[in-house]
Amino acid sequence: MAKVYWLKGLPASGKSTVSQQLLLDDPDAIRVNKDSIRAILKSLDIQKGKQVATDLFYDMVFLGLRKNR
């Protein structure tokens, strides 16, 4: 069964550290980071980047779940 770890918290509270450890502990895990998606879209000068980033984020999460990851 697929697992989802949804990390949310204040800036600099350790979310990235925890997510990196989860990746090490579970080789089938994937990491979806909305900030990274947003940065890529900004570098490509895509308009409405925040909404597109949110849509891509959820699409990637659901795709990972469908693949039973």
Sequence and secondary structure as in RCSB ss.txt:
>XXXX:A:sequence
MAKVYWLKGLPASGKSTVSQQLLLDDPDAIRVNKDSIRAILKSLDIQKGKQVATDLFYDMVFLGLRKNR
>XXXX:A:secstr
         STTSSHHHHHHHHHHH TT     HHHHHHHHHHTT TTHHHHHHHHHHHHHHHHHHTT 
